[in-house]
Amino acid sequence: MPVAKAARKAGPVEAPADPLNDLDARLANYHRLHAGGEEDDLYSRVTRDIVVSGRRWRKLANERIKAAGQTMARWETLFLVAFSGQELTQSDLARLISIEGPTLVRMLDLLEQEGLIERRQSTADRRVTTNTATPEGRKVIDQVMGITNRMRAELLQDIDPAELQTTLKVLGEII
């Protein structure tokens, strides 16, 4: 019986072995008090799993690349600076990474102090600062890419490639 219908007929759902991860129990308890459809439940599960997957990936990746003195936010910024195929302004980077300008400026300042990027005023517009990865920055990118590639293999190697393609297709439709 679907969660929504079962919840309206029964009392509170018994606590699961892992209560922090049991969305079904929470949805069932919600449906005891509120009407809702199976489609809403499916959408809740999908969006929750997308969010939790991203958070878990980032947490695990941050733990692994910490040895390289990096975080995923720093690495993502450095990677975009190095491989975007064009000089990105601070505004471009902030938009791509989804962080506020002042936060990005602090990060760029640190990357520059560590010799991983160079920052220059644009020749076209002196109000604009462009960023370029240094050879040392590219070494860090290679080091972190090696770590994250191993992580990807660990996490995804047992999943059928056709299912991974379907995942990419679905995520592409969402974003």
C-alpha positions, 0 to 999 in steps of 0.5 A: 500500500502506498505510504500516503494511504497507509499513513492515514489508516495507521498511527505513527510509524514505528521508529526505524533502525536509522531514524535520520534517514527514514523519509518514508516514516516522516512522510507517513507521519505527515500524511496522518495529518495532511492530505498529499498524493503519491506524486508529492511523495515521489518528488520529495524522495527524489529531491531529498536524495539529490540534496543528500547525495550532493552533501555526502559527496562534498563531505567525503570529498572534503575529507579526502582532499584535506590532505592536499590542503584543499576544500571542494569550494577552493578546488572548484574555483581553481578548476573553473579558473584553469579550464573555462577556456576564457578568463573569468571575472569574479562575478562570473566565478561567483555565479558559477559557484553559487557563492556571494562576491565577498566570500569569493574575494576572500577565497581568491585572495588566499589562492593568490597568496598561495601562488595558485592563481594570478589576478590582473585588472582587465585590459578592456575594463579596469574595474574588472579583475580576471584570474588565471591558474599558475603552474602550481595551481595546475599541479594542485588541480591534478592532485585533487583530480586524482583523489576525486577520480579514485572516489568516483570509481569507488562510489560508481564502479558497481553501477551499470553504465546505462543506469549512470547515463539515465541518471545524467539524463534525468539530472540534465532535465532537472537542472 
